[in-house]
Amino acid sequence: MTLWIPDIVERPGPKYRAIAAAIADDIAEGRLAPGAKLPPQRDLSWRLGVTVGTISRAYTEAERQGLVRGEVGRGTYVLRPGLREGFPMRADQSADDIDLSLSFPAPGDEGDYIGDTLRRMADDPGSVDFLDYQSPAGNLRHRAAGAAWLSTTGVHVDADGVVITSGGQNGILVAFSALAQAGDHILTEELTFPGVKSVANMLGLRIQGLPIDEHGVIPEALENACRTQNYRFLYLIPTIHNPTARVMPPERRAALADVAQRHNLMIVEDDIAARCIVNPPAPIATLMPENTVYLTSLSKAVAPGLRIGYLSAPPDLLKRQASIVGASAWMATPISAELATRWIEDGTAEKILDSRRAEAIARFKLATAKLGHNSISATPGCHHIWLTLPEPWRATDYTEEAKRRGIVIAPAEIFAAGRSNAPHAVRICIGMPRQRKKLDYALDVLAEILLSHNMRDIAMV
């Protein structure tokens, strides 16, 4: 624990804000190092002559700003700079490092199609229309293509039931903004996509992580949460969960839908990776369309650089979400939406998806062969695997040792929702690098680190 006493004498405003500002300043000036444990709340309240509640509010405010993270039963710790934005640190990354920290799709043959499509768009006199303003919800033909894409996962709506977003991350922002306001409480899995935490922080939403097992959120935990607190919605990634790579079975989806309907709880279903696997389970949106906001995009299946996503929701809510798109960006980029539409209409999107899926499955087999003797979870076609570390490894130690060896991965701490405890696990993204032989080498290094550490422990006995 760090013996740290903040200087708040000259700081204006409420004391909790002054303490939070002191935390920020002392981190910036190096007086609070990454990993440092802040004093217990009762101890610091006594030293500063304030209430324990004031210290609790200060620590909560610092956590909301992404400066620290509290863990039940362990205390509050200063985050490393890269974790403060919800994503792995990259500033110190060498050009020679192999980055397995970001969930990129596996390489496909999209390069075979982009040139021809752009030439045809350039030769089409009608393409000039896509340099003009469009409806915030998107051009009707583009929305029809989005509806066609949604239908491939079993969500059947017409063009009027779709809003085009600037990718999945923008879809999350739009959905959250329409459903909640600053100070509201929301639910997620106890391990969740870091981009969700960033959006929640930006909007001032309070995240509560729900316990998960090998099938996803535990229905009894959702039931208990709904009985004890008014939550605005539950955000879920049921297919290829990020970070655990698990697929929620139909029975669990039905159980969660039942709880949500009984408590009139909205579900925001992020299905961005559903098309990456063969025959994914039917979305929760098919079970309770009147209480579900359904999000997807082309990022994992076709091309992340297109930044095109599709959102479907009950009609009144969809209108509000279209207005939020208009207020924030006016519209998704029409030229990107046109390219995406052409690829959906002529079957190119499916060809690219097939090529990416084939490569992802090959990489899945490679990763399970290299690390399968350890506790991993993964799904054929997914772009990352989840490695639960053996004793005595901690996630941060393993991540740092991998970084020292030139491999960048993401520790579980990045994905912990709210004050949920992070397991000793790491996410390893297998979609990058583009050359499979580099991935092969990186996986060998990661396996070797585990083995060598265990061997050192045995040698010390």
FIVO-172141 format. One record per residue (C-alpha): residue number from 1; residue in one letter; chain; x, y, z. Coordinates in Angstrom, 2 decimals. Each point is the difference from the previous one (the first is absolute). Layout:
NODE   keke   guba   domi        c1        c2        c3
NODE    NUM      A      A         X         Y         Z
...
This chain:
NODE   keke   guba   domi        c1        c2        c3
NODE      1      M      A      0.00      0.00      0.00
NODE      2      T      A      1.24      3.53     -0.82
NODE      3      L      A      0.29      2.46      2.92
NODE      4      W      A     -1.71      2.77     -1.90
NODE      5      I      A     -1.68      3.08      1.43
NODE      6      P      A     -1.38      2.43     -2.59
NODE      7      D      A      0.38      3.75      0.39
NODE      8      I      A     -3.50      1.42     -0.36
NODE      9      V      A      0.36      3.24      1.99
NODE     10      E      A      0.13      2.33     -3.00
NODE     11      R      A     -2.43     -1.95     -2.16
NODE     12      P      A     -3.45      1.55     -0.56
NODE     13      G      A     -3.33     -1.81     -0.11
NODE     14      P      A     -1.30     -3.07      1.82
NODE     15      K      A      2.60     -1.97      1.90
NODE     16      Y      A     -0.62     -3.22     -1.93
NODE     17      R      A      0.75      1.79     -3.27
NODE     18      A      A      3.11      1.57      1.55
NODE     19      I      A      1.25     -3.44      1.03
NODE     20      A      A     -0.74     -1.44     -3.45
NODE     21      A      A      1.86      2.93     -1.60
NODE     22      A      A      2.95     -0.63      2.32
NODE     23      I      A      0.07     -3.64     -1.10
NODE     24      A      A      0.09      1.11     -3.64
NODE     25      D      A      2.77      2.54      0.61
NODE     26      D      A      2.13     -2.36      2.07
NODE     27      I      A     -0.28     -2.70     -2.66
NODE     28      A      A      1.01      2.48     -2.70
NODE     29      E      A      2.97      1.21      2.04
NODE     30      G      A      1.19     -3.48      0.94
NODE     31      R      A     -0.80      0.11      3.71
NODE     32      L      A     -2.49     -2.82     -0.50
NODE     33      A      A      1.54     -2.72     -2.13
NODE     34      P      A     -1.91     -2.51     -2.14
NODE     35      G      A     -1.06     -2.92      2.18
NODE     36      A      A      0.19      2.02      3.22
NODE     37      K      A     -2.71     -0.84      2.52
NODE     38      L      A     -1.87      2.99      1.41
NODE     39      P      A     -0.48      0.19      3.77
NODE     40      P      A     -3.06     -1.71      1.49
NODE     41      Q      A     -2.96      2.35      0.03
NODE     42      R      A     -0.38      0.03      3.78
NODE     43      D      A      3.69      0.73      0.52
NODE     44      L      A      0.09      2.87     -2.49
NODE     45      S      A     -3.23      1.48      1.36
NODE     46      W      A      1.59      0.15      3.47
NODE     47      R      A      3.19      1.60     -1.30
NODE     48      L      A     -1.89      2.66     -1.99
NODE     49      G      A     -2.74      0.59      2.56
NODE     50      V      A     -2.83     -0.83     -2.40
NODE     51      T      A     -2.67     -2.68     -0.07
NODE     52      V      A      0.52     -3.47     -1.43
NODE     53      G      A     -2.79      0.84     -2.45
NODE     54      T      A      2.06      2.90     -1.35
NODE     55      I      A      2.96     -2.28     -0.67
NODE     56      S      A     -2.29     -2.57     -1.61
NODE     57      R      A     -1.42      2.67     -2.34
NODE     58      A      A      3.53      1.21     -0.82
NODE     59      Y      A      1.21     -3.49     -0.88
NODE     60      T      A     -3.14     -0.60     -2.06
NODE     61      E      A      0.57      3.27     -1.89
NODE     62      A      A      3.63     -0.93     -0.68
NODE     63      E      A     -1.15     -3.39     -1.25
NODE     64      R      A     -2.60      1.66     -2.24
NODE     65      Q      A      2.84      2.04     -1.53
NODE     66      G      A      1.92     -3.21     -0.68
NODE     67      L      A      2.83      0.80      2.42
NODE     68      V      A     -0.44     -2.83      2.49
NODE     69      R      A     -1.90     -3.23      0.40
NODE     70      G      A     -1.52     -1.42      3.15
NODE     71      E      A     -0.25     -3.72      0.63
NODE     72      V      A     -2.30     -1.46      2.64
NODE     73      G      A      2.08     -1.32      2.88
NODE     74      R      A      3.31      1.28     -1.43
NODE     75      G      A     -0.17      3.79     -0.07
NODE     76      T      A      0.47      2.76     -2.56
NODE     77      Y      A      2.99      0.05     -2.36
NODE     78      V      A      1.49      2.53     -2.43
NODE     79      L      A     -0.39     -1.18     -3.58
NODE     80      R      A      2.82     -0.09     -2.50
NODE     81      P      A     -0.32      2.75     -2.67
NODE     82      G      A     -1.17     -2.38     -2.71
NODE     83      L      A     -2.79     -1.37      2.20
NODE     84      R      A     -1.38      3.45      0.74
NODE     85      E      A     -1.61      0.17     -3.41
NODE     86      G      A     -1.35     -3.54      0.26
NODE     87      F      A      2.47     -1.41     -2.53
NODE     88      P      A      3.52     -1.46      0.22
NODE     89      M      A      2.95      2.37      0.23
NODE     90      R      A      1.66      0.54     -3.36
NODE     91      A      A      2.25      3.02      0.45
NODE     92      D      A      3.04     -2.12      0.85
NODE     93      Q      A     -0.66     -2.58     -2.69
NODE     94      S      A      2.97     -0.83     -2.19
NODE     95      A      A     -0.32     -0.33     -3.75
NODE     96      D      A      1.24     -3.57      0.46
NODE     97      D      A     -2.74     -0.93      2.49
NODE     98      I      A     -2.73     -2.39     -1.11
NODE     99      D      A     -3.29      1.51      1.09
NODE    100      L      A     -2.60     -2.54      1.11
NODE    101      S      A     -1.86      2.50      2.19
NODE    102      L      A     -2.53      1.38     -2.48
NODE    103      S      A     -2.91     -2.02     -1.38
NODE    104      F      A      0.57      0.33     -3.72
NODE    105      P      A     -1.72     -2.38     -2.41
NODE    106      A      A      2.16     -2.65     -1.63
NODE    107      P      A      1.30      0.98     -3.45
NODE    108      G      A     -2.32     -0.67     -2.92
NODE    109      D      A     -0.10      0.65     -3.72
NODE    110      E      A     -1.66      3.44      0.22
NODE    111      G      A      2.92      1.41     -1.97
NODE    112      D      A     -1.20     -1.95     -3.03
NODE    113      Y      A     -3.23      2.01     -0.12
NODE    114      I      A      0.60      3.52      1.27
NODE    115      G      A      1.60      1.40     -3.16
NODE    116      D      A     -2.69     -1.24     -2.37
NODE    117      T      A     -2.81      1.22      2.26
NODE    118      L      A      1.51      3.47      0.36
NODE    119      R      A      0.48      0.24     -3.77
NODE    120      R      A     -3.63     -0.93     -0.61
NODE    121      M      A     -1.10      2.57      2.55
NODE    122      A      A      2.16      2.64     -1.69
NODE    123      D      A     -1.53     -0.81     -3.40
NODE    124      D      A     -3.56      0.20      1.35
NODE    125      P      A     -1.43      3.55     -0.41
NODE    126      G      A     -2.32     -0.65      2.92
NODE    127      S      A      2.93     -0.33      2.40
NODE    128      V      A      0.25      3.78      0.26
NODE    129      D      A     -3.18     -0.13      2.09
NODE    130      F      A      2.00     -1.64      2.77
NODE    131      L      A      2.05      3.17      0.39
NODE    132      D      A     -3.17      1.73      1.23
NODE    133      Y      A     -1.78     -0.06      3.34
NODE    134      Q      A     -2.25     -3.00      0.57
NODE    135      S      A     -2.63     -0.82      2.59
NODE    136      P      A      1.58     -0.57      3.46
NODE    137      A      A     -1.37     -3.56     -0.09
NODE    138      G      A      1.63     -0.54     -3.40
NODE    139      N      A     -0.98     -0.30     -3.64
NODE    140      L      A     -3.01     -2.33     -0.35
NODE    141      R      A      1.80     -2.37     -2.39
NODE    142      H      A      2.96     -0.18      2.38
NODE    143      R      A     -2.37     -0.78      2.86
NODE    144      A      A     -1.60     -2.74     -2.10
NODE    145      A      A      3.45     -1.54     -0.43
NODE    146      G      A      0.42      0.23      3.77
NODE    147      A      A     -3.30     -1.79      0.48
NODE    148      A      A      1.18     -2.72     -2.38
NODE    149      W      A      3.20     -0.37      2.06
NODE    150      L      A     -1.98     -0.25      3.23
NODE    151      S      A     -2.21     -2.68     -1.52
NODE    152      T      A      3.01     -2.32     -0.33
NODE    153      T      A      0.03     -0.33      3.81
NODE    154      G      A     -3.77     -0.39      0.26
NODE    155      V      A     -0.98      3.60      0.78
NODE    156      H      A     -2.66      0.87     -2.58
NODE    157      V      A     -0.89      3.68     -0.39
NODE    158      D      A     -0.68      2.22     -2.98
NODE    159      A      A      2.12      2.97     -1.06
NODE    160      D      A     -1.95      2.37      2.25
NODE    161      G      A      1.01     -2.14      2.97
NODE    162      V      A      3.73      0.67     -0.45
NODE    163      V      A      2.25      2.94      0.89
NODE    164      I      A      3.48      0.13     -1.53
NODE    165      T      A      2.81      0.79      2.45
NODE    166      S      A      3.67      0.79     -0.42
NODE    167      G      A      1.03     -3.47      1.11
NODE    168      G      A     -0.73     -2.03      3.10
NODE    169      Q      A      1.59      2.40      2.49
NODE    170      N      A     -2.18      2.84     -1.26
NODE    171      G      A     -3.00     -2.33      0.23
NODE    172      I      A      0.75     -0.58      3.68
NODE    173      L      A      0.20      3.74      0.61
NODE    174      V      A     -3.29      0.60     -1.82
NODE    175      A      A     -1.79     -2.83      1.82
NODE    176      F      A      1.25      1.02      3.45
NODE    177      S      A     -0.79      3.68     -0.60
NODE    178      A      A     -3.59     -0.83     -0.94
NODE    179      L      A     -0.61     -2.24      3.00
NODE    180      A      A      1.72      1.70      2.93
NODE    181      Q      A      1.30      3.26      1.36
NODE    182      A      A      2.80      1.04      2.34
NODE    183      G      A     -0.27     -1.67      3.38
NODE    184      D      A     -2.06     -2.95     -1.21
NODE    185      H      A      1.03     -3.56      0.85
NODE    186      I      A      0.56     -2.57     -2.75
NODE    187      L      A      0.88     -3.69     -0.06
NODE    188      T      A      2.65     -1.89     -1.97
NODE    189      E      A      1.82     -3.29      0.31
NODE    190      E      A      2.65      0.23      2.73
NODE    191      L      A      2.56     -0.19     -2.81
NODE    192      T      A     -0.91      2.19     -2.94
NODE    193      F      A      1.24      1.84     -3.09
NODE    194      P      A      2.20      2.97      1.08
NODE    195      G      A     -1.76      2.27     -2.50
NODE    196      V      A     -3.17     -0.38      2.07
NODE    197      K      A      1.81      1.28      3.07
NODE    198      S      A      1.27      2.98     -1.97
NODE    199      V      A     -3.52      0.89     -1.19
NODE    200      A      A     -1.44     -0.46      3.49
NODE    201      N      A      2.67      2.27      1.48
NODE    202      M      A     -0.61      2.63     -2.66
NODE    203      L      A     -3.77     -0.02      0.65
NODE    204      G      A      0.34     -0.16      3.78
NODE    205      L      A     -1.66     -3.41      0.29
NODE    206      R      A      0.69     -2.34      2.91
NODE    207      I      A      0.90     -3.54     -1.02
NODE    208      Q      A     -0.83     -3.06      2.06
NODE    209      G      A      1.59     -3.23     -1.18
NODE    210      L      A     -2.04     -3.21      0.28
NODE    211      P      A      1.61     -3.36      0.84
NODE    212      I      A      0.55     -2.30     -2.97
NODE    213      D      A      0.68     -3.69     -0.40
NODE    214      E      A      0.98     -2.04     -3.05
NODE    215      H      A     -3.40      0.79     -1.57
NODE    216      G      A     -0.07      3.74      0.68
NODE    217      V      A     -1.92      2.16      2.47
NODE    218      I      A     -1.57     -2.07      2.78
NODE    219      P      A     -3.81      0.51     -0.11
NODE    220      E      A     -0.34     -0.03      3.79
NODE    221      A      A      2.54      2.82      0.22
NODE    222      L      A     -2.03      2.05     -2.48
NODE    223      E      A     -3.18     -0.75      1.97
NODE    224      N      A      1.61      1.17      3.25
NODE    225      A      A      1.36      3.15     -1.64
NODE    226      C      A     -3.40      0.94     -1.40
NODE    227      R      A     -1.59     -0.42      3.43
NODE    228      T      A      2.51      2.20      1.82
NODE    229      Q      A      0.66      2.91     -2.38
NODE    230      N      A     -1.65      1.83     -2.88
NODE    231      Y      A      2.29     -0.71     -2.94
NODE    232      R      A     -0.60      1.67     -3.36
NODE    233      F      A      1.16     -2.92     -2.12
NODE    234      L      A      2.24     -3.06     -0.29
NODE    235      Y      A      2.79      0.01     -2.59
NODE    236      L      A      0.94     -3.47     -1.25
NODE    237      I      A      2.37     -1.60     -2.52
NODE    238      P      A     -1.55     -3.48     -0.21
NODE    239      T      A      1.83     -1.23     -3.11
NODE    240      I      A      3.81     -0.12      0.23
NODE    241      H      A      0.00      1.91      3.24
NODE    242      N      A      2.76      2.55      0.33
NODE    243      P      A      2.29     -0.93      1.69
NODE    244      T      A     -0.79     -3.66      0.84
NODE    245      A      A     -0.82     -1.07     -3.60
NODE    246      R      A     -2.92     -2.11      1.24
NODE    247      V      A     -3.34     -0.43     -1.76
NODE    248      M      A     -3.10      0.17      2.18
NODE    249      P      A     -2.22     -3.06     -0.62
NODE    250      P      A     -3.68      0.44     -0.99
NODE    251      E      A     -1.26     -1.16      3.40
NODE    252      R      A      1.93      2.74      1.83
NODE    253      R      A     -1.20      2.63     -2.48
NODE    254      A      A     -3.59     -1.05      0.62
NODE    255      A      A      0.49      0.11      3.78
NODE    256      L      A      1.46      3.51     -0.10
NODE    257      A      A     -2.74      1.18     -2.35
NODE    258      D      A     -2.59     -1.35      2.44
NODE    259      V      A      1.51      1.94      2.91
NODE    260      A      A      0.32      3.17     -2.07
NODE    261      Q      A     -3.60     -0.15     -1.18
NODE    262      R      A     -1.36     -0.58      3.49
NODE    263      H      A      1.87      3.07      1.26
NODE    264      N      A     -0.58      2.09     -3.16
NODE    265      L      A      3.78      0.30     -0.42
NODE    266      M      A      1.41      1.01     -3.36
NODE    267      I      A      2.87     -2.05     -1.42
NODE    268      V      A      2.63      1.49     -2.29
NODE    269      E      A      1.23     -2.99     -1.98
NODE    270      D      A      3.38      0.45     -1.68
NODE    271      D      A      0.19     -2.64     -2.72
NODE    272      I      A      2.99      1.37     -1.88
NODE    273      A      A      1.76     -3.38     -0.28
NODE    274      A      A     -2.97     -2.30     -0.60
NODE    275      R      A      0.70     -0.45     -3.72
NODE    276      C      A      3.57     -1.07      0.73
NODE    277      I      A     -1.14     -3.46      1.07
NODE    278      V      A     -2.11     -2.56     -1.83
NODE    279      N      A     -3.65     -0.28      1.12
NODE    280      P      A      0.03      2.34      3.01
NODE    281      P      A     -2.94     -0.30      2.42
NODE    282      A      A     -3.01      2.21     -0.64
NODE    283      P      A      0.48      3.47      1.53
NODE    284      I      A     -1.84      1.02      3.15
NODE    285      A      A     -1.66      2.64     -2.20
NODE    286      T      A     -2.01     -2.79     -1.63
NODE    287      L      A     -1.39     -0.97      3.42
NODE    288      M      A     -0.96      3.48      1.20
NODE    289      P      A      0.19      2.52     -2.87
NODE    290      E      A     -2.13      2.51      1.92
NODE    291      N      A      2.65      0.22      2.75
NODE    292      T      A      3.24     -0.34     -1.97
NODE    293      V      A      2.36      2.38     -1.75
NODE    294      Y      A      1.91     -2.13     -2.48
NODE    295      L      A      3.45      1.16     -1.14
NODE    296      T      A      2.31     -1.36     -2.63
NODE    297      S      A      2.56      1.28     -2.48
NODE    298      L      A      2.23     -1.13     -2.85
NODE    299      S      A      3.20      0.46      2.02
NODE    300      K      A      0.72     -3.60      0.98
NODE    301      A      A     -1.67     -1.74     -2.95
NODE    302      V      A      0.92      2.17     -2.99
NODE    303      A      A      2.19      3.09      0.53
NODE    304      P      A      0.60      2.05      3.17
NODE    305      G      A      1.10      3.05     -1.99
NODE    306      L      A     -3.44      0.41     -1.56
NODE    307      R      A     -1.35      1.17      3.38
NODE    308      I      A     -3.53     -1.07     -0.87
NODE    309      G      A     -2.36     -1.51      2.54
NODE    310      Y      A     -3.69     -0.78      0.18
NODE    311      L      A     -2.35      0.56      2.93
NODE    312      S      A     -3.55     -1.26      0.45
NODE    313      A      A     -2.38      0.80      2.84
NODE    314      P      A     -3.70      0.50      0.79
NODE    315      P      A     -1.42      2.81     -2.22
NODE    316      D      A     -0.24      2.83      2.56
NODE    317      L      A      3.46     -0.71      1.33
NODE    318      L      A      1.42     -0.28     -3.52
NODE    319      K      A     -1.19      3.53     -0.80
NODE    320      R      A      1.81      1.32      3.07
NODE    321      Q      A      3.16     -1.86     -1.00
NODE    322      A      A     -0.14      1.44     -3.52
NODE    323      S      A     -0.24      3.46      1.57
NODE    324      I      A      3.10     -0.74      2.08
NODE    325      V      A      1.90     -1.01     -3.14
NODE    326      G      A     -1.06      3.32     -1.49
NODE    327      A      A      1.01      1.98      3.07
NODE    328      S      A      3.42     -1.65      0.29
NODE    329      A      A      1.14     -0.48     -3.62
NODE    330      W      A     -3.08      0.81     -2.13
NODE    331      M      A      0.40     -3.34     -1.79
NODE    332      A      A      2.32     -2.92     -0.61
NODE    333      T      A      2.29      0.67     -2.98
NODE    334      P      A     -2.17     -0.60     -3.10
NODE    335      I      A      2.89     -1.09     -2.24
NODE    336      S      A      0.98     -2.72      2.47
NODE    337      A      A     -3.65     -1.01      0.32
NODE    338      E      A     -0.26     -0.21     -3.80
NODE    339      L      A      3.06     -2.23     -0.25
NODE    340      A      A     -1.37     -2.23      2.77
NODE    341      T      A     -3.38     -0.11     -1.73
NODE    342      R      A      1.50     -1.06     -3.33
NODE    343      W      A      1.96     -2.76      1.72
NODE    344      I      A     -3.11     -1.27      1.78
NODE    345      E      A     -2.13      0.20     -3.14
NODE    346      D      A      2.43     -1.75     -2.36
NODE    347      G      A      1.20     -2.67      2.45
NODE    348      T      A      3.52      1.39      0.44
NODE    349      A      A     -0.55      0.43      3.74
NODE    350      E      A     -0.71     -3.73      0.33
NODE    351      K      A      3.11     -0.89     -2.02
NODE    352      I      A      2.19      2.18      2.21
NODE    353      L      A     -1.67     -1.45      3.10
NODE    354      D      A      0.68     -3.54     -1.21
NODE    355      S      A      3.67      0.77     -0.58
NODE    356      R      A      0.41      1.66      3.40
NODE    357      R      A     -1.82     -2.83      1.74
NODE    358      A      A      2.19     -2.64     -1.66
NODE    359      E      A      3.15      1.81      1.12
NODE    360      A      A     -1.41      0.53      3.50
NODE    361      I      A     -0.77     -3.71      0.34
NODE    362      A      A      3.53     -0.88     -1.11
NODE    363      R      A      1.38      2.38      2.64
NODE    364      F      A     -2.35     -1.41      2.62
NODE    365      K      A      1.41     -3.47     -0.69
NODE    366      L      A      3.54      1.36      0.23
NODE    367      A      A     -0.68      1.74      3.30
NODE    368      T      A     -1.70     -2.99      1.59
NODE    369      A      A      2.86     -2.24     -1.11
NODE    370      K      A      2.56      2.32      1.59
NODE    371      L      A     -1.89      0.90      3.19
NODE    372      G      A     -2.72     -2.64      0.22
NODE    373      H      A      1.66     -1.84      2.88
NODE    374      N      A     -0.81      3.08      2.10
NODE    375      S      A     -3.45      1.25      0.98
NODE    376      I      A     -1.25      1.91     -3.04
NODE    377      S      A     -3.39      0.90     -1.38
NODE    378      A      A     -0.51      0.68     -3.69
NODE    379      T      A     -2.40     -0.67     -2.84
NODE    380      P      A      0.93     -0.97     -3.59
NODE    381      G      A     -0.20      3.19     -2.04
NODE    382      C      A      0.63      2.37      2.90
NODE    383      H      A      2.78      2.57     -0.12
NODE    384      H      A      1.26     -0.41      3.57
NODE    385      I      A      0.46     -2.63      2.66
NODE    386      W      A     -0.25      0.27      3.78
NODE    387      L      A      2.82     -1.58      1.98
NODE    388      T      A     -0.51     -0.65      3.70
NODE    389      L      A      3.48      0.03      1.49
NODE    390      P      A      1.37     -2.84      2.13
NODE    391      E      A      1.54      0.58      3.40
NODE    392      P      A      1.94      2.07      0.90
NODE    393      W      A     -0.60      2.46     -2.84
NODE    394      R      A     -1.92      3.25      0.43
NODE    395      A      A     -1.39      1.61     -3.14
NODE    396      T      A      2.08      3.17      0.28
NODE    397      D      A      3.22     -1.96      0.63
NODE    398      Y      A     -0.59     -2.29     -2.96
NODE    399      T      A     -0.89      2.94     -2.24
NODE    400      E      A      3.14      1.87      1.00
NODE    401      E      A      2.21     -3.04     -0.56
NODE    402      A      A     -1.57     -0.50     -3.42
NODE    403      K      A      0.63      3.67     -0.78
NODE    404      R      A      3.63     -0.40      1.03
NODE    405      R      A      0.20     -2.84     -2.53
NODE    406      G      A     -1.59      2.14     -2.72
NODE    407      I      A     -3.60     -1.26      0.16
NODE    408      V      A     -2.81      2.41      0.92
NODE    409      I      A     -3.16     -1.51      1.55
NODE    410      A      A     -2.87      1.31      2.13
NODE    411      P      A     -0.34     -0.82      3.73
NODE    412      A      A     -3.40     -0.77      1.51
NODE    413      E      A      0.03      3.22      2.00
NODE    414      I      A     -0.79      1.97     -3.15
NODE    415      F      A     -3.33     -1.79     -0.35
NODE    416      A      A     -1.23      0.11      3.61
NODE    417      A      A     -3.31      1.86      0.26
NODE    418      G      A     -0.46      2.47      2.81
NODE    419      R      A      1.60     -1.36      3.17
NODE    420      S      A     -0.13     -3.63     -1.11
NODE    421      N      A      3.08     -2.03      0.87
NODE    422      A      A      2.15     -0.95     -2.96
NODE    423      P      A      1.01     -3.67     -0.39
NODE    424      H      A      3.56     -1.09     -0.68
NODE    425      A      A     -0.51     -0.22     -3.74
NODE    426      V      A      0.98      1.71     -3.24
NODE    427      R      A     -1.58      0.58     -3.40
NODE    428      I      A      2.17     -1.03     -2.95
NODE    429      C      A     -1.17      1.34     -3.35
NODE    430      I      A      0.82     -2.33     -2.87
NODE    431      G      A     -1.31      2.12     -2.88
NODE    432      M      A      3.27      1.92     -0.06
NODE    433      P      A      2.71      0.00     -1.29
NODE    434      R      A     -0.85     -0.50     -3.67
NODE    435      Q      A      2.79     -2.54     -0.46
NODE    436      R      A     -1.00     -3.27      1.65
NODE    437      K      A      3.62     -0.96      0.60
NODE    438      K      A      0.36      3.01      2.32
NODE    439      L      A     -3.01     -1.18      1.95
NODE    440      D      A      1.53     -3.48      0.16
NODE    441      Y      A      3.18      1.49      1.49
NODE    442      A      A     -1.92      2.17      2.47
NODE    443      L      A     -2.05     -2.94      1.27
NODE    444      D      A      3.20     -2.01      0.46
NODE    445      V      A      1.40      2.81      2.13
NODE    446      L      A     -3.14      0.21      2.12
NODE    447      A      A      0.00     -3.77      0.56
NODE    448      E      A      3.70      0.06      0.82
NODE    449      I      A     -0.49      2.71      2.62
NODE    450      L      A     -2.55     -2.15      1.80
NODE    451      L      A      2.19     -3.07     -0.16
NODE    452      S      A      3.23      1.70      1.02
NODE    453      H      A     -1.64      1.67      2.98
NODE    454      N      A     -1.42     -3.29      1.21
NODE    455      M      A      3.39     -1.65     -0.47
NODE    456      R      A      1.70      2.73      2.07
NODE    457      D      A     -2.50     -0.55      2.80
NODE    458      I      A      0.68     -3.74     -0.02
NODE    459      A      A      3.74      0.60      0.04
NODE    460      M      A     -0.33      2.15      3.13
NODE    461      V      A     -1.80     -2.69      2.03
